[in-house]
Amino acid sequence: MPSAKSLIPDVRTLLKKASRLLLQVLAALFLTSVAWVLLYRWVAPPATWLMLDRRAHAPVGRGYIGIQAEPRRIRYDFRTLDEVAPTVPLALVAAEDQRFLLHHGFDMEAMTKAARRNWNGDGKHIVGGSTISQQVAKNVFLWQGRSYVRKAAEAYFTVLIETLWSKRRIMEMYLSVAEMGDCTFGVEAASQRYFGKPASQVSAAEAALLAGVLPNPLRFRASDPGPVARAKQLRVLRLMRGLGGTRFVAEILK
């Protein structure tokens, strides 16, 4: 029977092998994620995890509207900034992330304000401080849900896309894959569904309406909007004017 001393080298050998294997796995995951992000710098995603989930399962919840019956079909058409009206990115920035052109993926000021409001709130209405870059990381590369693991992965992919993509590409990805209704993703699909025309022809008011319902696309919709959706639209229009119009996003429209 081997002694305790003779087992020590074996344990050390196993630990070294395990450490080496772990490093190899981490390196493979890192290189795969970088290659994935680089691919989407030039190629449109064929689908996202949320699209696949929506196609397989209808969302369940009180107050949801516009839920499609079986068979469920995804509406999704990727568009570049040259293929949408310039008021579209302006409306999205005004509604979701007014410091989009200034930050590098994380808006600490917005996150701090959101944390204070959530701390002082009733616990039922949670305010988010996510930037457009963070939402792209979540929408394109990750699954839905709330967990520390997913938030860590979201932060990681946010750093990657801010490093490897331009702001123009981040905006193109956001306006193309954001959920804008049940089985409806991106401004092109939403514009065709709600307004009967391509995203290149939407007016400022229509762009503001699409951007205004983004936080709750299953509770509000751009077609036949109610008073809450109209109020959101007017707020976004005011913010768009306050930013100075499409000149504000001229940098990413080049």
Secondary structure as UniProt FT lines:
FT   HELIX           4..42
FT   HELIX           49..56
FT   TURN            62..63
FT   STRAND          75..76
FT   HELIX           81..83
FT   HELIX           87..96
FT   TURN            98..102
FT   HELIX           108..120
FT   HELIX           132..141
FT   HELIX           148..164
FT   HELIX           167..177
FT   TURN            182..183
FT   STRAND          184..185
FT   HELIX           186..195
FT   HELIX           199..201
FT   HELIX           204..212
FT   TURN            213..215
FT   TURN            217..219
FT   HELIX           227..242
FT   TURN            243..244
FT   HELIX           245..249
FT   HELIX           250..253
//
